[in-house]
Amino acid sequence: MKWETKSSKVIYKNRYMTVTEDVVMTGHGDQVTYGIVHKQPFSIIIPWDGTRMLLVGQHRHFIKYFSWEFPMGHAESDAPDFAAKRELEEETGLSARAINEIAQFYPAPGTMDQVGYIYVATDWTEGRMERELSEKDMQMKWVTLEEMNNLIKDGVIKDGPTIVSLKYFEMYLLTH
């Protein structure tokens, strides 16, 4: 069944997102109004040394929580793989020689059209971090797969993209 957009109006727009109000006709002929957040793709990169993965931690203002996550960020005008390498370098100082894309996913398809790209970095060199202003207090921590799962089980890690990425990473490890 095909849905048809009858109208779309921009409600809000900034550098990172556009919010529209769309009126659509469903395949059954019903008219429905949606508020949709449109965002550029984002990239998540899992630095893996064969035993441990690297997390970054930072205060997340919106949820008033210190959040441990995989390095990630908006692709903006960059290709997702380039954005993954950029975010890794900015947040951790690691410069990836090569990365492997392991999955793509939609973090909130009921309200947002953003797609996330998940990469694994296994070969890098150490360099200099160039964090954004909001990331100056960022911390880093290497964890094993078991420690990572315990952090999620214990409610320490609550970041959805990090949790989803870990699941894809575990599936990736089964074949590599």
N, C-alpha and C positions, 0 to 999 in steps of 0.2 A: 504494500500500500504506500502510495506516495503522498507526502505532506507538502502543502504549498504555503509559502510565506506570502501573506497578503500585504503586510507593511512591516517596516523596521525603522525605529527611531532611536538615534543616539541620545542616551540619557546622561552619560558621563564619559569623560575621556581624559587620560593623562599619558605619561610616557610608557607606562607598563600595561595599561588595559583600556578597553572600551566597553562600556555597558550599554546594551541596546534593549529596547522593549519590542519584541516581535509578536505580531498577531499572525497565527498560522491556522490553516484549515487542515484538519486531520484527514486521514484516509477514509474515515467514516462520515466525513462532512461536518464535524464539530469544529467550532471556532475556539481556539485556546490562546491565551496571552502568556508569553514567557519573558522573564528577565534573564538575559544571557550575558555572561562575562566572556569577552574575547581577549585572549592573551597569546602572545608569541610563544612558540615552543620553549621548553626548558630542558636542560641536560643535567643528568646526574652521573657522577663518575665514582667508581669504587676502586680506590687504590688497594691492590692485593699483592702481598709479598710472598704468597704461597702458604702462609700460616695465619697472617693477621690482615685486617683491613683498617683503613684510617678513617676516623670520624672527625668532624669539626663540631664544636659546640659554641652556641651563642645565645644571647638573650633574645627572645622573640617577643617584641613589644605587644603585639595584638593579643597574645594569649597569656602574657605575663608569666613566661616560663623559660627556663634555660634549656635549650633543645640540642640534643646530640643528633647529628645528621650526617649523611654522606655529603661531600662537596657537591654543590649544585648551583645553578643560576639560569637566568633567562638567556635564550639564544639571541634575542633581539634581531639584528640584521645578519648575524653570523650563521653559518651552517651549524647544526647541532653538534657535530663532532668537534668542530673548531671551538665552539662554546664550552664543551666539556673540558678540553685541554686548557682553555683560558681560565675557567673556574678553578681547576685543579691547581694551576700555577698561582693564581691570585690568592687563594685561600690557604694553600699548604706550602707553597714554594716548590712543589714537585713539578718537573717539566716532563710530560709523557712523551716517550719516543714513538709509541704506538698504542692505540686503544682498540678495543673490540666492542661493537654495539651488540648488546645481548637481548634487548627488548624495547618495545614502545608501549605506552599505556596512556589512558585518559584518566586524570586524577578525580574529576568530578563531572561526568558526562551529562548529568541532569541539570547543571547550571553553568557549565563552562566548556568552551571548545578547545582548550589548551591540551597539547600532547606533550608527554614526557619521553625523553630518550635516555636509556640506561646504557652506560659504558663501563668496561673494566679496563683498568690500567695495570699492567704487570711489569712494565719496563720504563723507568724514569731516572732522571738525574735530579739532585737537590739544587735548589736555587733560592731566589729571593721572593718573598711574599709581597704582594701589592694589594692589600685589602682595601675595600671601600670604607668610608667613614663609619658606617654602621657595624663594621666587622672588626674594628680595632681591638676589641676585647675577646675576639674569637680564640678558642682553645682547640687543641688537637689531642687525639687519643687513639692509639693502636689497640685493637681488640681482636680476639679470636672469634671464630664463628660461634662457638659455644657461649662466650661472653656476650656477643651481640644478641643472640637469641634470649639470653637471660635478661638483658637490658630491656628488651621488648616485653617479655613475660612479666617482669616486675614493674612495668609502667613507666620506666625511666625514658625510653624512647617512645614518643607519641607521634612523630612526624610520618604522615601517610606515605609520601614518596620514598622515604628511607625504608619503611617496612615493606612496601611493594617491591622495591629494588632488591632487598635481601632475598625475597622469595624467588625472584628471577635469577639472582646470583646463585642460590642453592641449586636451582635446576641447571644452570650453566656449568657448575662444578661437576655435576653427574656425567657430563659428556666431555670434559676437558681434563 
